[in-house]
Amino acid sequence: MIEAEYHEFVASDGRRLSWQRWLPSSAVRGYVVALHGIQSHGGWYEHSSRRLAEAGFEVCFLDRRGSGRNSEARGDAIHADRLVNDVRQFLVATRSRRDRDNPGAPVVLQAVSWGGKLAAIVASRCPGLVDGLALLYPGLKSRIGPGWWARFRLDLARRLEIRDKLVDIPLQDPALFTGDPDWQQFIRDDPLSLHEVTVGFLLANQDLDQQVDLAVTQVECPLLLMLAGGDRIIDNVATRELFQRFSSDEKRLLEYADAEHTLEFESSRDAFVADLLGWLEQVIVDD
């Protein structure tokens, strides 16, 4: 069975970022650079990552700075561009390895939940680095957000440069992620899950949110969007509308009517993985 390898990537500011790799036992047919959600990390997605690797795709799951195995400055982000640049630099390194080992193999950017907004912005800014974009229940439009009082306090914090204060992530109930009791317990027991972020991260998140609507109009690579019909975190209606605004000529929307937010934790997860693999096969053909 293919097991994850653990590596570190040094960002341009010197921060060491953890990432996991699932390496195929045979020739690599394509590269998947994956981004996780606000609370999760690469370890939540072992099943799908292993399945993709078994099909010949090298899967590289980058833990966002301050998340997952990255213990330094937990829950913090200096600014939105720092988060974008981390992914851009990792993509550059991945493509360099691709050029050396498997010239011509596609590099696909894949993101789940909150990571979807970051991935869409990276794909819009760096089109030459991304051959395909797979957004799984992405946080482009959320059903859970700050009210007017929280927004007022956040604007005040921006003006007063208050950035270090920790704030609870409003996703503390594992039932928001999955209806499966075992996976709910997994989330509760996971020592690497993120439960707090800094005001600085919230300000960076606010800046990313303001860029999403324009960013999607600048994404032209093949696009896959997967939605969970029972999602209580993502605004599926608004996300479907936004899907129509992506500039990609090749767009595919798949929705799993009975699924809840984290498709990885569904009993039918093999079906979504099979659909993801089918789309990746098409990217290889078209690349």
C-alpha positions in Angstrom: 0.0 0.0 0.0 1.3 3.5 -0.9 2.1 5.5 2.3 2.6 9.2 2.6 6.1 10.7 2.7 6.7 13.7 4.8 8.8 16.6 3.5 9.5 20.3 4.2 9.4 23.2 1.7 11.2 26.5 2.4 9.1 29.5 1.5 10.8 32.7 0.3 10.6 34.3 3.7 12.5 31.3 5.2 9.5 29.6 6.8 9.6 25.8 6.6 6.3 24.4 5.5 5.3 20.7 5.9 4.0 18.8 3.0 3.0 15.2 2.3 3.6 13.2 -0.9 1.9 10.1 -2.2 4.2 8.7 -4.9 3.0 6.2 -7.4 4.8 2.9 -7.6 4.9 3.1 -11.4 5.6 6.0 -13.8 4.1 9.4 -12.8 1.4 10.4 -15.2 0.5 13.7 -13.6 1.0 15.9 -10.6 -1.7 17.0 -8.1 -0.8 19.9 -5.8 -3.5 19.9 -3.1 -4.7 22.5 -0.6 -6.7 21.8 2.5 -9.5 23.7 4.4 -9.3 26.2 7.2 -9.4 23.6 10.0 -8.1 20.5 8.3 -4.7 19.4 7.0 -3.3 16.9 4.5 -3.8 14.0 6.9 -7.6 14.2 6.5 -7.3 13.2 2.8 -5.2 10.1 2.9 -7.8 7.8 1.2 -8.3 10.0 -1.9 -4.6 10.8 -2.1 -3.6 7.2 -2.0 -6.2 6.3 -4.7 -4.9 9.0 -7.0 -1.3 7.8 -6.4 -2.4 4.2 -7.2 -3.7 5.5 -10.5 -0.3 7.1 -11.4 -0.7 10.7 -10.0 1.9 12.1 -7.6 -0.1 13.9 -4.9 1.6 16.7 -3.0 -0.5 18.0 -0.1 0.9 21.3 1.3 0.0 22.2 4.8 -0.9 25.9 5.0 1.5 27.9 7.2 0.3 27.8 10.8 -1.7 24.7 10.1 -1.4 20.9 10.2 2.2 19.9 11.0 3.4 23.5 10.9 3.7 24.4 14.5 5.2 27.9 14.1 2.7 30.8 14.5 -0.4 28.6 14.6 -3.4 30.0 12.9 -1.6 33.1 11.7 -1.1 34.7 8.3 0.9 37.9 7.6 -1.3 38.9 4.7 -3.2 37.3 1.8 -0.3 37.6 -0.7 1.9 35.6 1.6 -0.6 32.7 1.4 -0.8 33.1 -2.4 3.0 33.2 -2.7 3.5 30.1 -0.7 1.3 28.1 -3.1 2.9 29.8 -6.2 6.4 28.9 -5.0 5.4 25.3 -4.3 3.9 25.1 -7.8 7.1 26.4 -9.3 9.1 23.8 -7.4 6.7 21.0 -8.5 6.8 22.0 -12.1 10.6 22.1 -12.0 10.6 18.5 -10.7 8.1 17.7 -13.4 10.2 19.2 -16.1 13.2 17.2 -14.9 11.5 13.8 -14.4 8.3 13.7 -16.6 8.3 16.5 -19.1 4.8 17.2 -20.4 2.9 15.7 -17.5 0.1 18.0 -16.3 0.2 19.8 -13.0 -3.2 20.1 -11.4 -4.1 22.4 -8.5 -6.7 20.7 -6.3 -8.3 22.3 -3.2 -11.0 21.5 -0.7 -13.3 23.8 1.3 -11.5 27.0 2.4 -8.5 26.2 0.2 -10.7 26.6 -2.9 -10.7 30.4 -2.7 -6.9 30.4 -2.4 -6.6 28.0 -5.3 -8.8 30.0 -7.6 -6.8 33.2 -6.9 -3.5 31.4 -7.5 -4.8 29.9 -10.8 -5.9 33.4 -11.9 -2.6 35.0 -11.1 -0.3 32.2 -12.3 -2.0 30.6 -15.3 1.3 29.2 -16.6 1.7 27.1 -13.5 -1.7 25.4 -13.5 -2.9 22.9 -16.2 -6.2 22.1 -14.4 -8.1 23.3 -11.4 -10.2 20.9 -9.2 -12.3 22.6 -6.6 -14.0 20.2 -4.1 -16.8 21.8 -2.1 -14.8 25.0 -2.2 -15.1 28.0 0.1 -15.7 30.5 -2.7 -19.0 31.4 -1.2 -19.7 30.4 2.4 -23.0 30.0 4.4 -21.0 30.8 7.6 -19.6 34.2 7.9 -19.3 37.2 10.3 -22.2 39.3 11.2 -22.2 43.1 11.0 -20.7 43.5 14.5 -17.9 41.1 13.8 -17.2 42.9 10.5 -17.1 46.2 12.3 -14.7 44.8 14.9 -12.5 43.4 12.1 -12.4 46.7 10.3 -11.5 48.4 13.5 -8.7 45.9 14.1 -7.4 46.6 10.6 -7.2 50.3 11.3 -5.6 49.8 14.7 -3.3 47.1 13.4 -4.5 44.5 15.9 -3.4 41.2 14.4 -2.2 38.8 17.0 -5.5 38.2 19.0 -6.8 34.6 18.6 -10.4 34.0 17.5 -12.3 30.7 17.5 -13.0 29.3 14.0 -16.8 29.1 13.8 -16.7 25.4 12.8 -16.3 23.7 16.1 -19.1 21.2 15.6 -17.8 18.2 13.7 -21.3 17.5 12.5 -20.8 20.4 10.1 -18.2 18.4 8.3 -19.8 14.9 8.2 -22.8 13.0 9.5 -20.7 9.9 10.2 -20.1 9.5 14.0 -16.7 7.8 13.6 -15.4 10.6 11.4 -16.9 13.2 13.8 -14.9 11.5 16.6 -11.8 11.5 14.3 -12.2 15.3 14.0 -12.6 15.8 17.7 -9.5 13.7 18.5 -7.3 15.1 15.8 -4.4 17.0 17.5 -3.4 18.7 14.3 -6.9 20.3 13.6 -6.9 24.0 13.8 -9.5 25.6 16.1 -8.3 29.2 16.4 -6.9 31.8 14.0 -5.5 35.2 14.5 -7.1 38.4 13.5 -4.3 38.7 11.0 -5.5 35.5 9.3 -9.1 36.8 9.3 -7.9 40.0 7.6 -6.0 38.0 5.0 -9.2 35.9 4.5 -11.2 39.0 4.1 -8.8 40.2 1.4 -9.0 36.9 -0.4 -12.8 37.0 -0.3 -12.7 40.4 -2.0 -10.6 39.0 -4.9 -12.6 35.8 -5.6 -15.3 37.3 -7.9 -12.8 38.8 -10.3 -10.3 35.9 -10.0 -12.8 33.4 -11.4 -13.2 35.4 -14.6 -9.5 35.1 -15.2 -9.2 31.3 -14.8 -9.0 29.6 -18.2 -7.6 26.2 -17.5 -9.9 23.1 -17.4 -12.1 23.2 -14.3 -13.8 20.7 -12.1 -16.3 21.7 -9.4 -17.7 19.1 -6.9 -20.4 20.0 -4.5 -22.0 18.2 -1.6 -25.8 18.5 -1.7 -26.2 18.5 2.1 -23.4 21.0 2.7 -24.1 23.3 5.7 -20.8 25.2 5.3 -20.8 26.1 1.6 -23.4 28.2 -0.2 -24.0 25.9 -3.1 -26.5 28.2 -4.9 -24.0 31.1 -5.0 -21.2 28.7 -5.9 -23.1 27.4 -8.9 -23.7 30.9 -10.0 -20.0 31.7 -9.7 -19.1 28.5 -11.6 -20.8 30.1 -14.7 -18.4 33.0 -14.5 -15.2 31.0 -14.7 -13.6 31.7 -18.1 -12.6 28.1 -18.6 -13.8 26.5 -21.9 -13.8 23.1 -20.3 -15.9 23.1 -17.1 -17.5 20.2 -15.3 -19.9 20.5 -12.3 -20.7 17.4 -10.3 -23.0 17.4 -7.3 -23.6 14.6 -4.8 -27.1 15.1 -3.6 -27.0 13.1 -0.3 -23.4 14.0 0.7 -22.4 16.3 3.5 -19.5 18.8 3.4 -16.4 16.6 3.5 -16.7 14.1 0.6 -13.6 12.3 2.0 -15.7 11.2 5.0 -18.7 9.9 3.1 -19.5 6.2 2.8 -19.7 6.7 -1.0 -16.3 8.4 -1.2 -15.0 6.0 -3.8 -17.6 7.3 -6.2 -16.3 10.9 -5.9 -12.7 9.7 -6.2 -13.6 7.7 -9.4 -15.2 10.9 -10.8 -12.1 12.9 -9.9 -9.9 10.4 -11.6 -12.1 10.4 -14.7 -11.6 14.2 -14.9 -7.9 13.9 -14.4 -7.7 11.4 -17.2 -9.3 13.9 -19.5 -6.8 16.6 -18.4 -4.0 14.2 -19.4 -5.6 13.7 -22.8 -6.2 17.4 -23.4 -2.8 18.6 -22.1 
